[in-house]
Structures are given as C-alpha cells and as structure tokens.
C-alpha cells in the first residue's frame, strides 16, 4: 500500500520530510511519466496504485 511505500522511501533515503511531501512526490513522479498510476473507485472509497514503469527493451 501507499503508506508502506512512503515508510520504505523515508527509511531508504533518510530524508526527514513529512508524509504529505512524500505523497506529493509520488504523484509528481506519476504526472512526469516516471511511474504508472491507476485510480480505482468503489463507492466512496478511492485507491491509487503506483507501479514502476518497465524499462524499454534495447
């Protein structure tokens, strides 16, 4: 889930940013085309799934 991804990134990079900063950064990466994002909506629940893009075959 996204919370796990944020926790992992904070621990891996040792950057002291808050959770909101990390959420914004992940969304920015999706908007810049570095990662894939998919939005699912069920009733009034909204979930966003992020996935690293596959490397293009050379």
C-alpha positions as CSV (number, residue, x, y, z in Angstrom):
1,X,0.0,0.0,0.0
2,X,1.0,3.6,-0.3
3,X,1.8,4.1,3.3
4,X,4.2,1.2,3.2
5,X,5.9,2.7,0.1
6,X,6.2,6.1,1.9
7,X,7.7,4.5,5.0
8,X,10.2,2.5,2.9
9,X,11.3,5.6,0.9
10,X,11.7,7.6,4.1
11,X,13.9,4.9,5.7
12,X,15.9,4.2,2.5
13,X,16.7,7.9,1.8
14,X,16.9,9.1,5.4
15,X,15.2,12.3,4.3
16,X,13.2,13.9,7.1
17,X,10.2,15.1,5.0
18,X,6.6,14.6,6.2
19,X,4.2,12.1,4.7
20,X,2.4,14.8,2.7
21,X,5.7,15.7,1.0
22,X,6.2,12.0,0.0
23,X,2.6,11.7,-1.3
24,X,3.1,14.8,-3.4
25,X,6.4,13.5,-4.7
26,X,4.9,10.2,-5.7
27,X,2.1,11.9,-7.6
28,X,4.6,14.2,-9.3
29,X,6.6,11.1,-10.5
30,X,3.3,9.7,-12.0
31,X,2.5,13.0,-13.7
32,X,6.0,13.3,-15.1
33,X,5.6,9.8,-16.6
34,X,8.3,8.1,-14.4
35,X,5.8,5.7,-12.8
36,X,2.4,4.3,-13.7
37,X,-0.7,5.3,-11.7
38,X,-4.1,3.7,-11.7
39,X,-7.1,5.0,-9.8
40,X,-9.8,2.7,-8.5
41,X,-13.1,3.9,-7.0
42,X,-15.5,1.7,-5.1
43,X,-18.5,3.6,-3.8
44,X,-17.0,6.4,-1.7
45,X,-13.6,4.7,-1.3
46,X,-10.7,5.8,-3.6
47,X,-7.5,4.0,-4.1
48,X,-4.5,4.9,-6.2
49,X,-2.0,2.2,-7.2
50,X,1.5,3.1,-8.4
51,X,3.9,0.9,-10.2
52,X,7.4,1.5,-11.6
53,X,7.4,1.6,-15.4
54,X,9.0,-1.3,-17.2
55,X,12.4,-0.4,-18.8
56,X,12.2,-0.3,-22.6
57,X,13.9,-3.2,-24.3
58,X,17.0,-2.1,-26.2
